[in-house]
Amino acid sequence: MADESIESKAAAAPAVEHRGMSVYKPGQGYYTRMGTVIGVGVITLLAIDWLWTPMKNIRIAGVPEIYVATAGAVILGGIVTYLTYMLVFTKPKTVDFLVATEGEMKKVNWSTKREVIGSTNAVILTAIVIAVFCYVIDIAFFAFFSQIKVIDVGP
Protein backbone atom coordinates (compact mmCIF):
# COMPACT_ATOMS: atom_id res chain seq x y z
CA MET A 1 0.00 0.00 0.00
CA ALA A 2 2.92 2.35 0.67
CA ASP A 3 4.17 1.59 -2.85
CA GLU A 4 1.14 3.12 -4.49
CA SER A 5 1.97 6.16 -6.57
CA ILE A 6 -0.01 9.36 -6.70
CA GLU A 7 -1.19 8.48 -10.20
CA SER A 8 -2.70 5.17 -9.08
CA LYS A 9 -4.38 6.87 -6.12
CA ALA A 10 -5.66 9.60 -8.43
CA ALA A 11 -7.10 7.01 -10.79
CA ALA A 12 -8.86 5.26 -7.90
CA ALA A 13 -10.34 8.42 -6.34
CA PRO A 14 -13.92 9.12 -7.31
CA ALA A 15 -14.98 12.24 -9.15
CA VAL A 16 -18.44 13.54 -8.33
CA GLU A 17 -20.56 14.58 -11.29
CA HIS A 18 -22.91 17.51 -10.73
CA ARG A 19 -24.85 19.05 -13.61
CA GLY A 20 -22.24 18.02 -16.16
CA MET A 21 -19.31 19.30 -14.09
CA SER A 22 -17.11 16.87 -12.18
CA VAL A 23 -15.21 17.63 -9.00
CA TYR A 24 -12.26 15.43 -8.09
CA LYS A 25 -12.11 14.58 -4.36
CA PRO A 26 -15.03 16.77 -3.30
CA GLY A 27 -14.98 17.93 0.31
CA GLN A 28 -11.20 17.64 0.57
CA GLY A 29 -8.89 20.64 0.49
CA TYR A 30 -11.82 23.06 0.65
CA TYR A 31 -9.93 25.99 2.16
CA THR A 32 -6.89 25.70 -0.11
CA ARG A 33 -9.15 25.41 -3.15
CA MET A 34 -11.18 28.46 -2.13
CA GLY A 35 -8.02 30.41 -1.30
CA THR A 36 -6.63 29.56 -4.73
CA VAL A 37 -9.86 30.59 -6.45
CA ILE A 38 -10.00 33.89 -4.53
CA GLY A 39 -6.33 34.62 -5.29
CA VAL A 40 -6.77 33.90 -8.99
CA GLY A 41 -9.96 36.00 -9.00
CA VAL A 42 -8.20 39.01 -7.47
CA ILE A 43 -5.30 38.73 -9.92
CA THR A 44 -7.75 38.40 -12.83
CA LEU A 45 -9.68 41.48 -11.74
CA LEU A 46 -6.43 43.43 -11.48
CA ALA A 47 -5.42 42.23 -14.94
CA ILE A 48 -8.79 43.25 -16.39
CA ASP A 49 -8.48 46.67 -14.74
CA TRP A 50 -4.97 47.02 -16.15
CA LEU A 51 -6.10 46.02 -19.66
CA TRP A 52 -9.32 48.09 -19.62
CA THR A 53 -7.87 51.28 -21.16
CA PRO A 54 -5.93 49.51 -23.93
CA MET A 55 -9.04 47.47 -24.75
CA LYS A 56 -11.14 50.65 -24.95
CA ASN A 57 -8.75 51.93 -27.62
CA ILE A 58 -9.44 48.98 -29.94
CA ARG A 59 -11.59 50.16 -32.83
CA ILE A 60 -14.02 47.83 -34.58
CA ALA A 61 -16.21 49.36 -37.27
CA GLY A 62 -19.63 50.31 -35.92
CA VAL A 63 -19.08 48.91 -32.42
CA PRO A 64 -18.75 51.34 -29.50
CA GLU A 65 -15.40 51.06 -27.72
CA ILE A 66 -17.03 50.29 -24.36
CA TYR A 67 -18.60 47.15 -25.87
CA VAL A 68 -15.23 46.00 -27.18
CA ALA A 69 -13.61 46.53 -23.77
CA THR A 70 -16.48 44.78 -22.00
CA ALA A 71 -16.35 41.83 -24.38
CA GLY A 72 -12.60 41.57 -23.86
CA ALA A 73 -13.04 41.63 -20.08
CA VAL A 74 -15.77 38.98 -20.19
CA ILE A 75 -13.74 36.74 -22.52
CA LEU A 76 -10.60 37.07 -20.37
CA GLY A 77 -12.60 36.42 -17.20
CA GLY A 78 -14.31 33.41 -18.77
CA ILE A 79 -11.05 31.87 -19.95
CA VAL A 80 -9.37 32.32 -16.56
CA THR A 81 -12.45 30.98 -14.76
CA TYR A 82 -12.52 27.87 -16.96
CA LEU A 83 -8.77 27.24 -16.55
CA THR A 84 -9.01 27.75 -12.79
CA TYR A 85 -11.92 25.32 -12.56
CA MET A 86 -10.05 22.73 -14.60
CA LEU A 87 -6.89 23.03 -12.48
CA VAL A 88 -8.37 23.44 -9.02
CA PHE A 89 -11.33 21.08 -9.22
CA THR A 90 -10.66 18.42 -11.85
CA LYS A 91 -6.91 17.90 -12.45
CA PRO A 92 -5.82 15.09 -10.10
CA LYS A 93 -2.21 16.24 -9.55
CA THR A 94 -3.25 19.80 -8.69
CA VAL A 95 -6.08 18.65 -6.43
CA ASP A 96 -3.81 16.16 -4.65
CA PHE A 97 -1.28 18.97 -4.09
CA LEU A 98 -3.96 21.30 -2.66
CA VAL A 99 -5.37 18.54 -0.42
CA ALA A 100 -1.86 17.68 0.83
CA THR A 101 -1.13 21.38 1.41
CA GLU A 102 -4.21 21.75 3.57
CA GLY A 103 -3.24 18.63 5.52
CA GLU A 104 0.25 20.01 6.16
CA MET A 105 -1.10 23.41 7.19
CA LYS A 106 -3.17 21.69 9.88
CA LYS A 107 0.07 20.30 11.34
CA VAL A 108 1.71 23.71 11.66
CA ASN A 109 2.26 24.97 15.19
CA TRP A 110 1.04 28.56 14.91
CA SER A 111 2.47 31.18 17.27
CA THR A 112 0.23 32.77 19.86
CA LYS A 113 -0.60 36.46 19.78
CA ARG A 114 1.66 37.04 22.78
CA GLU A 115 4.62 35.33 21.05
CA VAL A 116 4.12 37.34 17.85
CA ILE A 117 3.95 40.63 19.77
CA GLY A 118 7.06 39.74 21.79
CA SER A 119 9.01 38.77 18.66
CA THR A 120 7.88 41.91 16.83
CA ASN A 121 8.98 44.10 19.75
CA ALA A 122 12.38 42.37 19.82
CA VAL A 123 12.87 42.96 16.08
CA ILE A 124 11.85 46.64 16.32
CA LEU A 125 14.11 47.22 19.34
CA THR A 126 17.05 45.51 17.61
CA ALA A 127 16.51 47.61 14.46
CA ILE A 128 16.48 50.82 16.54
CA VAL A 129 19.65 49.83 18.40
CA ILE A 130 21.44 49.01 15.13
CA ALA A 131 20.26 52.30 13.55
CA VAL A 132 21.51 54.34 16.54
CA PHE A 133 24.82 52.46 16.51
CA CYS A 134 25.29 53.14 12.77
CA TYR A 135 24.41 56.82 13.31
CA VAL A 136 26.98 57.18 16.11
CA ILE A 137 29.67 55.41 14.05
CA ASP A 138 28.83 57.68 11.08
CA ILE A 139 29.24 60.81 13.22
CA ALA A 140 32.52 59.48 14.66
CA PHE A 141 33.93 58.70 11.20
CA PHE A 142 32.81 62.10 9.91
CA ALA A 143 34.52 63.87 12.82
CA PHE A 144 37.68 61.80 12.40
CA PHE A 145 37.95 62.35 8.64
CA SER A 146 37.17 66.06 9.09
CA GLN A 147 40.05 66.37 11.58
CA ILE A 148 42.58 64.73 9.26
CA LYS A 149 41.31 66.84 6.34
CA VAL A 150 40.08 63.94 4.19
CA ILE A 151 36.61 65.52 4.11
CA ASP A 152 36.38 69.21 3.33
CA VAL A 153 33.64 70.71 5.49
CA GLY A 154 34.02 74.23 4.15
CA PRO A 155 34.64 77.52 6.00
Z-matrix of the N, CA and C atoms (Angstrom, degrees):
N
C 1 1.445
C 2 1.522 1 110.63
N 3 1.328 2 117.37 1 -33.13
C 4 1.459 3 120.38 2 178.98
C 5 1.519 4 111.05 3 -72.26
N 6 1.357 5 116.10 4 -18.56
C 7 1.458 6 120.14 5 -179.18
C 8 1.521 7 113.47 6 -81.53
N 9 1.311 8 116.46 7 -8.28
C 10 1.460 9 118.97 8 -178.15
C 11 1.524 10 110.37 9 -64.60
N 12 1.304 11 115.56 10 135.77
C 13 1.469 12 119.83 11 178.54
C 14 1.517 13 109.87 12 -88.50
N 15 1.307 14 114.70 13 167.64
C 16 1.466 15 120.36 14 179.05
C 17 1.522 16 110.34 15 -61.65
N 18 1.345 17 116.05 16 -37.34
C 19 1.463 18 119.43 17 -178.57
C 20 1.522 19 111.43 18 -63.43
N 21 1.360 20 117.42 19 -40.89
C 22 1.458 21 118.98 20 -179.60
C 23 1.524 22 110.79 21 -70.24
N 24 1.335 23 116.97 22 -35.58
C 25 1.460 24 119.97 23 175.84
C 26 1.519 25 110.28 24 -66.89
N 27 1.341 26 116.58 25 -39.41
C 28 1.459 27 120.72 26 179.73
C 29 1.511 28 110.59 27 -64.44
N 30 1.334 29 116.96 28 -38.12
C 31 1.455 30 120.03 29 -179.70
C 32 1.526 31 110.81 30 -69.17
N 33 1.346 32 117.15 31 -30.53
C 34 1.454 33 120.58 32 -177.92
C 35 1.523 34 112.84 33 -83.41
N 36 1.329 35 118.33 34 -21.24
C 37 1.460 36 121.17 35 -176.96
C 38 1.524 37 110.31 36 -72.57
N 39 1.325 38 116.30 37 137.59
C 40 1.455 39 118.66 38 -178.43
C 41 1.529 40 112.13 39 -77.90
N 42 1.312 41 114.67 40 148.36
C 43 1.458 42 121.24 41 172.74
C 44 1.523 43 106.57 42 -110.86
N 45 1.298 44 117.02 43 132.09
C 46 1.455 45 121.45 44 -178.33
C 47 1.515 46 109.24 45 -92.33
N 48 1.317 47 115.81 46 127.70
C 49 1.461 48 121.77 47 -179.43
C 50 1.526 49 108.57 48 -94.97
N 51 1.328 50 116.62 49 128.62
C 52 1.455 51 121.03 50 178.67
C 53 1.516 52 108.65 51 -140.36
N 54 1.305 53 116.41 52 111.03
C 55 1.465 54 122.90 53 179.50
C 56 1.532 55 111.97 54 52.26
N 57 1.321 56 116.48 55 44.80
C 58 1.449 57 120.75 56 175.93
C 59 1.523 58 114.51 57 83.09
N 60 1.330 59 117.14 58 -2.21
C 61 1.464 60 120.50 59 179.81
C 62 1.523 61 107.78 60 -116.76
N 63 1.335 62 117.03 61 129.44
C 64 1.454 63 119.44 62 -179.25
C 65 1.523 64 110.09 63 -101.68
N 66 1.318 65 115.18 64 148.05
C 67 1.456 66 121.72 65 177.34
C 68 1.521 67 106.35 66 -124.73
N 69 1.325 68 115.88 67 122.43
C 70 1.452 69 121.49 68 179.65
C 71 1.526 70 108.83 69 -83.22
N 72 1.320 71 116.49 70 129.89
C 73 1.469 72 123.81 71 -178.11
C 74 1.529 73 111.64 72 51.83
N 75 1.316 74 117.95 73 62.00
C 76 1.465 75 119.71 74 179.47
C 77 1.528 76 110.58 75 -65.25
N 78 1.317 77 115.89 76 145.95
C 79 1.453 78 121.01 77 178.91
C 80 1.511 79 114.01 78 84.63
N 81 1.326 80 118.00 79 -8.35
C 82 1.459 81 120.94 80 178.52
C 83 1.525 82 109.02 81 -107.69
N 84 1.301 83 116.66 82 141.34
C 85 1.462 84 120.96 83 178.26
C 86 1.515 85 113.47 84 65.60
N 87 1.330 86 116.95 85 31.70
C 88 1.466 87 120.99 86 -175.55
C 89 1.526 88 112.04 87 -57.86
N 90 1.331 89 116.85 88 -49.82
C 91 1.464 90 119.69 89 -174.04
C 92 1.529 91 112.16 90 -69.20
N 93 1.326 92 117.40 91 -38.20
C 94 1.470 93 118.18 92 177.64
C 95 1.518 94 110.97 93 -70.01
N 96 1.319 95 117.53 94 -34.68
C 97 1.472 96 119.62 95 176.41
C 98 1.527 97 110.57 96 -65.43
N 99 1.334 98 115.76 97 -46.63
C 100 1.468 99 118.72 98 -178.98
C 101 1.522 100 111.21 99 -66.85
N 102 1.320 101 117.74 100 -37.84
C 103 1.461 102 120.53 101 175.83
C 104 1.522 103 111.41 102 -61.87
N 105 1.326 104 116.14 103 -40.91
C 106 1.461 105 120.38 104 178.02
C 107 1.520 106 110.71 105 -64.87
N 108 1.316 107 116.89 106 -44.16
C 109 1.467 108 120.61 107 179.87
C 110 1.531 109 110.67 108 -63.32
N 111 1.317 110 117.50 109 -43.14
C 112 1.472 111 120.84 110 179.30
C 113 1.527 112 110.26 111 -64.60
N 114 1.330 113 117.11 112 -43.86
C 115 1.464 114 120.56 113 178.69
C 116 1.518 115 112.18 114 -61.02
N 117 1.326 116 116.67 115 -46.13
C 118 1.462 117 120.45 116 178.26
C 119 1.524 118 110.22 117 -64.35
N 120 1.333 119 117.22 118 -38.00
C 121 1.467 120 120.63 119 178.60
C 122 1.520 121 112.35 120 -62.67
N 123 1.335 122 116.40 121 -43.83
C 124 1.471 123 120.15 122 179.05
C 125 1.522 124 110.48 123 -63.89
N 126 1.336 125 116.94 124 -44.99
C 127 1.461 126 120.37 125 179.25
C 128 1.526 127 110.47 126 -63.16
N 129 1.325 128 117.90 127 -39.30
C 130 1.462 129 121.30 128 178.79
C 131 1.520 130 111.06 129 -64.98
N 132 1.325 131 117.18 130 -43.41
C 133 1.466 132 119.56 131 177.91
C 134 1.526 133 111.54 132 -62.71
N 135 1.324 134 116.94 133 -39.54
C 136 1.463 135 119.99 134 176.46
C 137 1.522 136 111.11 135 -65.13
N 138 1.322 137 117.29 136 -38.73
C 139 1.468 138 120.65 137 177.88
C 140 1.525 139 110.89 138 -66.04
N 141 1.323 140 116.97 139 -40.95
C 142 1.467 141 120.28 140 178.49
C 143 1.526 142 110.00 141 -64.62
N 144 1.330 143 116.88 142 -42.53
C 145 1.465 144 120.50 143 177.35
C 146 1.524 145 110.62 144 -61.26
N 147 1.323 146 116.66 145 -41.19
C 148 1.464 147 121.48 146 -179.79
C 149 1.525 148 111.44 147 -66.70
N 150 1.337 149 116.97 148 -36.02
C 151 1.462 150 120.99 149 -177.87
C 152 1.526 151 113.22 150 -88.47
N 153 1.318 152 118.64 151 -6.35
C 154 1.463 153 121.88 152 -174.33
C 155 1.536 154 112.28 153 -58.28
N 156 1.312 155 118.13 154 -51.09
C 157 1.468 156 121.04 155 -178.23
C 158 1.524 157 111.83 156 -63.51
N 159 1.343 158 119.30 157 -47.71
C 160 1.469 159 117.13 158 176.79
C 161 1.530 160 112.88 159 -60.74
N 162 1.334 161 117.11 160 -34.41
C 163 1.468 162 118.77 161 179.33
C 164 1.527 163 111.13 162 -70.76
N 165 1.344 164 117.24 163 -30.25
C 166 1.471 165 119.11 164 178.20
C 167 1.525 166 111.31 165 -70.69
N 168 1.312 167 117.74 166 -18.74
C 169 1.461 168 121.07 167 -179.88
C 170 1.522 169 112.92 168 -88.12
N 171 1.323 170 117.55 169 -1.96
C 172 1.470 171 120.85 170 177.32
C 173 1.526 172 108.22 171 -78.79
N 174 1.306 173 115.84 172 125.95
C 175 1.465 174 121.34 173 -178.09
C 176 1.535 175 110.15 174 -104.23
N 177 1.322 176 115.10 175 125.05
C 178 1.464 177 121.94 176 172.26
C 179 1.516 178 105.90 177 -124.77
N 180 1.312 179 116.18 178 130.66
C 181 1.471 180 121.62 179 -173.05
C 182 1.533 181 111.33 180 -52.93
N 183 1.324 182 115.46 181 122.78
C 184 1.457 183 121.78 182 173.67
C 185 1.522 184 115.17 183 80.19
N 186 1.310 185 119.06 184 -1.24
C 187 1.463 186 121.56 185 -178.23
C 188 1.529 187 108.27 186 -110.83
N 189 1.325 188 117.35 187 124.29
C 190 1.466 189 119.25 188 178.11
C 191 1.534 190 110.90 189 -59.45
N 192 1.331 191 115.32 190 145.05
C 193 1.459 192 121.06 191 -175.61
C 194 1.533 193 112.34 192 -60.10
N 195 1.327 194 117.10 193 -34.41
C 196 1.465 195 120.11 194 -178.85
C 197 1.531 196 110.93 195 -63.86
N 198 1.340 197 116.71 196 -33.87
C 199 1.463 198 120.06 197 177.71
C 200 1.528 199 110.83 198 -68.88
N 201 1.312 200 116.42 199 -38.28
C 202 1.466 201 120.35 200 178.52
C 203 1.526 202 109.65 201 -64.21
N 204 1.332 203 116.51 202 -45.73
C 205 1.462 204 120.54 203 -179.94
C 206 1.531 205 111.00 204 -64.21
N 207 1.318 206 116.36 205 -41.48
C 208 1.462 207 120.46 206 179.38
C 209 1.524 208 110.86 207 -64.77
N 210 1.326 209 116.29 208 -43.96
C 211 1.468 210 119.76 209 178.16
C 212 1.521 211 110.64 210 -61.94
N 213 1.327 212 117.35 211 -41.50
C 214 1.459 213 120.21 212 177.34
C 215 1.510 214 111.95 213 -61.95
N 216 1.339 215 116.88 214 -42.08
C 217 1.464 216 121.15 215 179.27
C 218 1.528 217 110.90 216 -64.72
N 219 1.326 218 117.14 217 -43.19
C 220 1.461 219 121.08 218 -179.86
C 221 1.529 220 110.63 219 -65.90
N 222 1.324 221 116.98 220 -42.15
C 223 1.468 222 120.48 221 179.56
C 224 1.530 223 110.31 222 -64.37
N 225 1.344 224 117.09 223 -46.88
C 226 1.462 225 120.38 224 178.64
C 227 1.528 226 110.68 225 -61.11
N 228 1.324 227 116.75 226 -45.54
C 229 1.463 228 120.27 227 178.39
C 230 1.521 229 112.20 228 -61.82
N 231 1.322 230 116.93 229 -40.47
C 232 1.462 231 121.09 230 179.11
C 233 1.523 232 112.43 231 -65.25
N 234 1.327 233 116.52 232 -42.64
C 235 1.464 234 120.44 233 179.53
C 236 1.531 235 110.39 234 -64.21
N 237 1.325 236 116.56 235 -46.38
C 238 1.471 237 119.89 236 -179.71
C 239 1.526 238 110.65 237 -64.98
N 240 1.325 239 117.43 238 -39.71
C 241 1.462 240 120.93 239 178.31
C 242 1.521 241 110.79 240 -61.49
N 243 1.326 242 116.75 241 -45.99
C 244 1.469 243 120.95 242 179.62
C 245 1.528 244 110.71 243 -62.22
N 246 1.333 245 117.18 244 -47.27
C 247 1.469 246 120.73 245 -179.75
C 248 1.529 247 111.43 246 -63.05
N 249 1.328 248 116.56 247 -39.59
C 250 1.460 249 120.24 248 178.38
C 251 1.521 250 110.68 249 -64.33
N 252 1.326 251 116.38 250 -43.96
C 253 1.465 252 120.50 251 177.85
C 254 1.524 253 110.33 252 -59.70
N 255 1.326 254 116.68 253 -46.08
C 256 1.455 255 120.06 254 -177.85
C 257 1.532 256 111.05 255 -62.99
N 258 1.328 257 117.57 256 -41.35
C 259 1.460 258 120.47 257 -178.57
C 260 1.523 259 112.72 258 -74.99
N 261 1.324 260 116.91 259 -46.19
C 262 1.458 261 120.75 260 -170.63
C 263 1.528 262 112.90 261 -82.49
N 264 1.317 263 117.83 262 -26.47
C 265 1.459 264 119.22 263 -173.75
C 266 1.521 265 115.07 264 -115.42
N 267 1.325 266 118.89 265 -19.33
C 268 1.459 267 118.12 266 -175.19
C 269 1.527 268 115.24 267 -122.85
N 270 1.325 269 119.58 268 -25.19
C 271 1.466 270 121.13 269 -177.32
C 272 1.525 271 109.39 270 -79.11
N 273 1.341 272 117.48 271 116.29
C 274 1.475 273 120.34 272 -173.57
C 275 1.529 274 114.62 273 -56.98
N 276 1.321 275 119.24 274 -43.17
C 277 1.468 276 119.99 275 -177.61
C 278 1.524 277 111.19 276 -64.16
N 279 1.324 278 117.29 277 -42.51
C 280 1.465 279 120.85 278 179.89
C 281 1.516 280 110.47 279 -66.73
N 282 1.324 281 116.75 280 -44.37
C 283 1.470 282 120.95 281 -179.88
C 284 1.520 283 110.13 282 -63.09
N 285 1.340 284 117.02 283 -44.39
C 286 1.468 285 119.71 284 178.72
C 287 1.528 286 110.72 285 -60.47
N 288 1.337 287 117.34 286 -39.03
C 289 1.465 288 120.72 287 177.70
C 290 1.528 289 110.56 288 -63.55
N 291 1.332 290 117.61 289 -45.46
C 292 1.463 291 120.79 290 -179.07
C 293 1.530 292 111.34 291 -65.71
N 294 1.339 293 117.09 292 -39.87
C 295 1.467 294 120.82 293 177.77
C 296 1.527 295 109.99 294 -64.46
N 297 1.334 296 117.24 295 -44.12
C 298 1.466 297 120.93 296 178.69
C 299 1.528 298 110.99 297 -64.80
N 300 1.336 299 116.92 298 -37.66
C 301 1.464 300 120.71 299 178.65
C 302 1.517 301 110.50 300 -61.98
N 303 1.329 302 116.33 301 -45.01
C 304 1.462 303 118.94 302 178.85
C 305 1.521 304 111.24 303 -63.41
N 306 1.332 305 117.07 304 -38.94
C 307 1.462 306 120.64 305 177.52
C 308 1.518 307 111.79 306 -62.29
N 309 1.335 308 116.93 307 -41.69
C 310 1.466 309 120.62 308 178.92
C 311 1.523 310 111.64 309 -68.71
N 312 1.323 311 117.04 310 -36.54
C 313 1.465 312 120.21 311 -179.93
C 314 1.524 313 111.02 312 -65.90
N 315 1.325 314 117.53 313 -27.56
C 316 1.460 315 120.35 314 177.24
C 317 1.527 316 111.70 315 -71.49
N 318 1.346 317 116.43 316 -21.48
C 319 1.461 318 121.04 317 -179.99
C 320 1.528 319 112.89 318 -85.74
N 321 1.316 320 117.32 319 -11.41
C 322 1.458 321 121.54 320 -175.73
C 323 1.526 322 109.80 321 -68.72
N 324 1.321 323 115.94 322 136.79
C 325 1.456 324 121.74 323 175.97
C 326 1.529 325 107.46 324 -91.01
N 327 1.306 326 117.21 325 99.10
C 328 1.456 327 122.08 326 -176.24
C 329 1.522 328 110.23 327 -78.77
N 330 1.333 329 115.93 328 140.66
C 331 1.462 330 121.43 329 179.66
C 332 1.522 331 110.09 330 -69.81
N 333 1.344 332 114.61 331 151.08
C 334 1.459 333 119.04 332 176.43
C 335 1.527 334 109.30 333 -79.70
N 336 1.306 335 115.84 334 167.10
C 337 1.463 336 120.66 335 179.07
C 338 1.526 337 110.31 336 -60.92
N 339 1.312 338 116.47 337 -39.95
C 340 1.468 339 120.99 338 -179.65
C 341 1.532 340 111.00 339 -63.34
N 342 1.337 341 117.32 340 -41.97
C 343 1.464 342 121.30 341 178.81
C 344 1.529 343 111.38 342 -64.85
N 345 1.321 344 116.44 343 -41.98
C 346 1.472 345 120.68 344 -179.96
C 347 1.528 346 110.14 345 -64.08
N 348 1.326 347 116.96 346 -44.41
C 349 1.471 348 120.51 347 179.67
C 350 1.528 349 110.20 348 -63.79
N 351 1.327 350 117.72 349 -43.78
C 352 1.461 351 121.24 350 178.64
C 353 1.529 352 111.81 351 -61.57
N 354 1.332 353 116.86 352 -44.48
C 355 1.466 354 120.58 353 179.45
C 356 1.521 355 110.89 354 -65.91
N 357 1.321 356 117.34 355 -40.21
C 358 1.465 357 121.22 356 179.07
C 359 1.520 358 110.31 357 -63.29
N 360 1.328 359 116.91 358 -44.38
C 361 1.471 360 120.20 359 177.96
C 362 1.522 361 111.39 360 -61.41
N 363 1.333 362 117.27 361 -39.96
C 364 1.468 363 120.56 362 179.01
C 365 1.527 364 110.56 363 -64.11
N 366 1.313 365 117.70 364 -41.18
C 367 1.471 366 121.32 365 179.67
C 368 1.525 367 110.33 366 -66.23
N 369 1.325 368 117.43 367 -44.41
C 370 1.476 369 120.59 368 179.89
C 371 1.527 370 110.57 369 -63.85
N 372 1.323 371 117.38 370 -44.45
C 373 1.464 372 120.86 371 179.18
C 374 1.531 373 111.17 372 -62.79
N 375 1.313 374 117.22 373 -42.95
C 376 1.467 375 120.92 374 177.92
C 377 1.523 376 110.97 375 -62.41
N 378 1.322 377 117.67 376 -42.33
C 379 1.468 378 121.12 377 178.76
C 380 1.527 379 111.01 378 -62.67
N 381 1.326 380 117.20 379 -40.46
C 382 1.468 381 120.91 380 178.89
C 383 1.523 382 110.34 381 -65.51
N 384 1.330 383 117.00 382 -44.31
C 385 1.470 384 120.86 383 179.92
C 386 1.533 385 110.03 384 -61.60
N 387 1.321 386 117.33 385 -44.64
C 388 1.469 387 120.72 386 179.28
C 389 1.529 388 110.46 387 -64.22
N 390 1.324 389 118.07 388 -41.20
C 391 1.470 390 121.25 389 179.27
C 392 1.522 391 110.94 390 -62.87
N 393 1.344 392 117.54 391 -44.30
C 394 1.465 393 120.88 392 178.99
C 395 1.529 394 110.14 393 -64.71
N 396 1.316 395 117.50 394 -42.27
C 397 1.457 396 121.61 395 177.72
C 398 1.526 397 111.10 396 -59.34
N 399 1.340 398 116.99 397 -46.97
C 400 1.477 399 120.53 398 179.07
C 401 1.530 400 110.69 399 -63.39
N 402 1.324 401 117.93 400 -37.37
C 403 1.470 402 121.53 401 178.82
C 404 1.529 403 110.31 402 -64.69
N 405 1.323 404 117.33 403 -44.66
C 406 1.465 405 121.22 404 179.74
C 407 1.528 406 110.29 405 -64.54
N 408 1.308 407 118.03 406 -44.64
C 409 1.467 408 121.86 407 177.74
C 410 1.529 409 110.19 408 -61.23
N 411 1.348 410 117.52 409 -40.79
C 412 1.462 411 121.25 410 178.55
C 413 1.529 412 110.84 411 -61.17
N 414 1.318 413 116.75 412 -45.47
C 415 1.472 414 120.70 413 179.12
C 416 1.535 415 110.13 414 -63.54
N 417 1.332 416 117.15 415 -41.37
C 418 1.465 417 120.62 416 179.89
C 419 1.526 418 110.84 417 -63.74
N 420 1.343 419 117.05 418 -45.32
C 421 1.465 420 119.57 419 178.32
C 422 1.528 421 111.34 420 -63.99
N 423 1.324 422 116.61 421 -39.50
C 424 1.466 423 120.06 422 179.40
C 425 1.533 424 110.00 423 -62.49
N 426 1.326 425 116.28 424 -45.02
C 427 1.474 426 119.89 425 179.50
C 428 1.524 427 110.90 426 -64.11
N 429 1.321 428 116.70 427 -42.41
C 430 1.463 429 120.59 428 -179.97
C 431 1.526 430 111.51 429 -63.21
N 432 1.347 431 116.94 430 -48.61
C 433 1.460 432 119.79 431 -177.89
C 434 1.528 433 112.04 432 -71.56
N 435 1.324 434 117.15 433 -24.13
C 436 1.470 435 120.01 434 173.61
C 437 1.527 436 110.03 435 -69.90
N 438 1.326 437 117.34 436 -40.36
C 439 1.461 438 122.04 437 -179.11
C 440 1.528 439 112.05 438 -65.95
N 441 1.324 440 117.27 439 -37.15
C 442 1.469 441 118.76 440 -178.81
C 443 1.526 442 111.34 441 -93.39
N 444 1.322 443 116.58 442 13.12
C 445 1.466 444 124.67 443 173.49
C 446 1.529 445 114.73 444 61.99
N 447 1.343 446 116.49 445 30.35
C 448 1.465 447 119.84 446 173.13
C 449 1.522 448 108.97 447 -82.10
N 450 1.329 449 116.99 448 -34.94
C 451 1.454 450 122.74 449 176.78
C 452 1.519 451 107.76 450 -107.21
N 453 1.319 452 115.86 451 128.00
C 454 1.459 453 120.65 452 178.22
C 455 1.523 454 108.45 453 -91.17
N 456 1.344 455 116.82 454 113.65
C 457 1.445 456 121.36 455 -177.51
C 458 1.509 457 112.20 456 -94.35
N 459 1.284 458 118.93 457 0.50
C 460 1.465 459 122.00 458 176.84
C 461 1.517 460 111.89 459 85.30
N 462 1.351 461 116.35 460 -176.87
C 463 1.482 462 120.22 461 -175.78
C 464 1.499 463 113.67 462 -71.25
